[in-house]
Amino acid sequence: MVRDLSAKSDDSKRFASRLALFYAALFIGFGLHQPFFPVWLKAKGLADGQIGIVLAGGQLIRLIATPVVTYLADKAGILSYAIVICCCATAVAFIGVGLADSFTMILIGVVITGLVWSPLVPLVDAYGLAGVAKRTLDYGRIRVWGSIAFMVTNIVGGLALTLVAPDWIVWMIWASMIPLVVASLMLVHDRRDRSVAPSGPGFFNQRFVLIMIAAALLQASHAVYYGFASIHWKALGYSGFTVGMLWAIAVLAEIAMFWLATRFTRDWLIGGAGGLLRWVLMALDPPLWINGPLQLLHAAGFGLVHLGTMSYLAARLPAHQRASGQGTVSVAIGGAMALSTLIAGYLYARVGASAYLAMGSLCVAGLIVTAVARAMPVPRPAAPAQPQSEGVGG
């Protein structure tokens, strides 16, 4: 008995530590790509509208890649293998982005890379939620290491840009994919128990659709921030280090939210309201001494919404549809983000920081849809109790 408990404890520690390492490796790349890839695009001579198209292209490809890859991964029943394949393919595909030297070739490279990079988040989230449920672990305290890596990379990337030309950004991103491949190979290989046949109702119902739409609207409200915050701040005269620190402040708040969120309700009505306040104030182009603390609202606008989404999916997705369910939500968010990014590029080129007001309107819409979903009856759970309670719909 003691030996069994010890083996389970060792397995849980091994799973948690290796998943945390993978999240860290994955978000090193995101920590370079999200704030600094638009700067590289600008250095390559792309106009603001073209930058919006390139960024949206990477989001739109999710609509094709994510459902296909997650369906195949669910069918095979071995998510960790699908993660390894996507990581290796991403490292190879991104070389093409670095070698591209025109708007058209960059767009093609980004789209090809997106085919294998975009499914990674829903795949690892599905893999992680399954392992967390099996081992009664805390998802937030594992996922937080991705945010920590993202924050550190923001700072290091900002410092690096004070020493090297923006042309090197794309190769910095590519270099981050080497530890990603290594970390993917270290994941504990969880094979679905095929002795348990798929049973119970599917996850797709009216309330799920509303929750998915609300999550997509609230996350898509970050399009101006993700696509043009760094460009705008550098245009205001901020150094690369200052830009990196502004991103780091936001992620530090996100880290605190992930670590402490189990102590209070994961209600994304609060998150959506925080996002709305943030975008309205950023539209006013506040001075640095206000802009810095303002980034703390990322804990609400992103952190609470993400945790609420994961909590809902953990409670509602059947075991045989985890990757597909994650993929469905990811496609919705990706589609909304792609459209929002196109709009962001158009608006930013014409009204600058006032484009954040359009992002505020997405928060309002997301809050309304969330309120409607909360008023609906909760469907009977399609799976046994999961490690976290549902906090999205109340």
N, C-alpha and C positions, 0 to 999 in steps of 0.2 A: 504493500500500500504506500509506504513512505517512498519507495523507489519509483512507483508510478507517478506520485505527486512531484518528485524531483525531476523526472523526465519531462513532465508537462511544463514545469517551471522553466526548464532549460529550453524547451521548444518555444515557449512564449517569448523568452528573452531573445532568442536567436531570430525569431520572426520579426519582433518589434525593432531590434537594432538594425537588421538588414533592410527592412522597409524604410526606416528613418534615414538610413544611408542613401537609399535610392531616391527618396524625396529630396534630400539635400543635393545630390548630383543632378537631378532633373531641374531643380530650381536655380542652380548655378547658371545654366544656359538661359533660363527665363529671365534671370536677374541681369544678364547682359543684353538679351534680345529686346525685352520690353522697353527699357528706357533709352537704349543707345542704338538699336537698329534703325530707328527713324533718323537719327543723326548721321549714320552711315549713308542712308539713302539720300539725305540732303547733300552730303559731301560728294556723292556720285552725280550730282547735278539734277536730281529729280525735283519737279515742282511739287507744291503742297498737294494739289489734286492727284498727281501721279503717286505720291507717297500713300495717300488714302486708298488708291486702287490696289497698290501692292499689298498693303496691310490687310485690306478687305479680301484680297485673293487668298491669302493664307487662312483667313477665317472661313471663306465660302467653301473651300475644299473639304472642310469638316463634314459638310452636308452629304458628301459622297463617301469619303474615307471612313469616318467614324462608324456609321451603322454597318457597313460591310465588314470592317475589321472586328468590331465587337461581336457581331453575329457569328462570325467564323470562330472567334475565341470561345464564345459560349458553347458552340456546337462541339468544339474539340474538348472543352472542359479543362484546359490547362492554360490559365491566363498568364502564368509566369513565362511560358515559352513564347507567347505572342508578344510580350513586353520585350524580351531579348531580341526577337526578329525586328521589331520596330525601332529599337535603339540602334542596332547595327545599320539598318537601312537609312536612318536619319543621318548618321555620321557620314555615310557615303554621299547621300543626296545633297547635303549642305555644301559640299565642296563646289558643286555647280553654282550655287549662289555666290560664293566668293570669287569665282572666275568670271561671272557675268559682268558685262561692261556697258549695258544699255537698259533702258526701261523695260523693253520687251523681254530681253533675256533674264533680267532680274525677276520679273513677274513669273516667267516660266519656271525658273529655279525655285522660287518661293512656293509655287503651287505644287511642284513635284515633291519638295521637302515636306509640305503640309500633308501629303498623302500618308506619310508614315510617322510624322511627328505629332500631328493633331490627335490621333487615337490614344496616345500614351497616357494622357491624364485620365480619361474614363477607364482605361484598362487597369491602371495602377490603383485608382480609387475603388473599382470593383474588386480587384484582388485584395486590397487592403481591408475593405469592409467585410469581406468574407472571412479573412484571417482574424480580424478583430472580433467578429461575432463568435467564431469558433474558440477563441482563446480568452474571451472576456477582457480585452484590452481597451484602452482609451484612444480612440482615433485622433482626437485633437492633439494629444501630447506626442503622437507619432508624426502627424502632418506638420506640426510646428517647426520641425527641423528643415523642412522645405522653405518655410518663411525665413528662418534664421539664415540659411544659405543665400536666399534671395537678397536679404538686407546687406549681408557682408559683401556680396558681389556688387551691389549698387555702389557701395563706398569704394571698394577696390577698383571697380570699373571707372568711377569718376576720377579717382587719382590717376589711373592709367592714362586717361584722356588728357591729363595735363602734361604727360610725358611723350605720348605718341600721337600721330596723326589719326583722324577719324577713319582713314582707309583701313586701319588695322582692326577695327571693331569686328568685322565679319569673321576674321580668323581667330579672334579671341572667343567668339561664340562657338566656332567649330572646335577649338581646343577643349572647350568645356564638355564636349560630347564623348571624349575619351573616357573620363571617369564615369560617365553615364553608362557606357557599354559595360565597363567592369562591374559597376554596382548591379546592373541587371543580371549578370551572370551569377551574382552572389545571392539573389533572392531565394527564399525557401520555395521549393516547387510544390505547390498545392494542387493536387489532382482532385477533381470533384468525385465524390462517392457515387459511382454509377449503380450501386445496389439500390439507391433511392431514386425511383422514377420521378420525373417532373410531375407535380400535382398541385392542385389548388388553383384559384383564379389568377389570371395574369395581372400585371401591375397597371395596365393601361385602362384608366377610367376617367370620368369627367373631372374629378377632383385632382387627379394626377396631372391632367392637361392644364388645369388652371395654375397649379403650383409650378409646373414647368414654364408656363408663359410668364408668371410673375418673376421667377428666377432669371429668365432670359432678359426681361425688361430691366431689372435692377442691375444685372451684371453688364448689359450693353450700355448702361449709362456711363460707364468708364471709358468710352471710346475716345473722347477728346483727350482725356488724361493720358491714356496709354499711347495714343498716336502722336500727340502734339505738345504735351506738357514740357518735355525736355527741349524741344525746338523753341517753344515760346520762352522758356526760362533763359535759354542761351541768348535769344534775341534781346532779352531784357538786360543782358550783360552778366548773368550769373556764370561763374566758372564751372568747369566740369565737376569739380569736387563738390560745389554747392548743390548742383543738380543731383548728384549722387546722394548727398545727405538728405535732400528733400524726399527722395524716394525711400531712403533708409528709415526716415522718421515714420512714414506711412506703414512700412512693413514691421517696424518695431511695435507699433500699436496693434497690428495684426497678430504678431507673435503673442503679445500679452492676452489678446482675446482668445486665441486658440488654447493657451495654457490655463486660463481661468474660467473659460466659458461654462464648464460643468457646474460652477457655483451659482449660476443664475439661468433664467429661462432663455433658451436660444430662440428668441422671437425676432424675425426679420422685419417686423413693422418698425421696430426701433432702428434696425439697420438701414432700411429704406429712408426713414426720416433723416438719419445722419447723413446719408448720401445726398439727399436733396439739399440740406443745409450747406454741405461742402461745395456743391456745384454752384449754388447761387452766390456764395461768397467768392469763389474763384473767378466767377464771371466779372467781378468788380476789379480784378487785377490788383489784389491787395499787396502792400509792401512786404518785404521778406520777413520782418518780425511778426507779421500776422500769418503769412503764407506757411511758415514753418509749423507752428502749432496746429494750423488748419488741417495739415496732413494726418493728424491723429484720428480724424474722422474716418480714415480708411478702415479702422477697426470695426466700425459699424457698417459702412456702405459695402465693404467686401467681406470682412471677417464674419459678421453675424449672418449675412445672407448665405455664404458658403457653408458654414456649419449647420445652418438650418436646412439647407438642401441635402447635405450628407446625412443628417439625422433622419430626415423624412425617408430618404432612399434606403437607409439601413433598416428602418422599421417596415417598409412596404414592399421591397423587391423580393420575389421568390428566389431561392438559391440558384435555380436553373436559368434565371433571366437577369442576373446581376449586371453582367457586362452590357447586355442589350439595353437594360434600363438606364444605366449610366450613359451609354452611348446616345440614347434618345434625348436625354436632358442636355448632353453636350452638344448635340446637333442643334437643338433649339437655341442654346446660348450662342453657339458659333454663328448660326444664321442671323440672329438678332445683332450680334456684335459686328458681323460683316456689313450689314446694312447700315448700322449706326456709324461704323468707321467711314463708309462712303459719304454719309451725310456730314460727318465730322470734318472730313477733308474739304468738302465744298464750303461748309460754314466757316471753318477756321481761315481759309484763304480770303474770305470776304469780311468777316466781323471779328476775327481774332479771338480773344478770351471770352467774348460774349457768346461764343458757341456753347459754353458750359450751360447756358440757360436751357438749350434744347435737351441736354443730358438731365437737367432737373425735371423736365417734363416726362422723361422716361421713368424717373423715380416715382412721380405722381401716379402714372399709369400702373406701375408695378404694385404700388401700395393699394390701389383700388382693386386690382385683380386678387391680391392677397386677402383683402377684406371679404371679397365674395367667396373665395375658397374656404375661409375660416367659418363662414356661415353654413357651409354644406355639411351633411352628415359624414362621419369618417367611415369609409368602407371597412369591412372585416379584413383584418390583416391576412396577407397571403403567405406569410412565413412565420415561424416561431419567433418568440421575443428576441430582440437584438440588443446589443450592448448599450444603446443610447435611446432615450425616449424621443418621440417625434415632437419637434418644436416649431415646425414651420407654420402649421395651420392652427396652432393653439390646442 
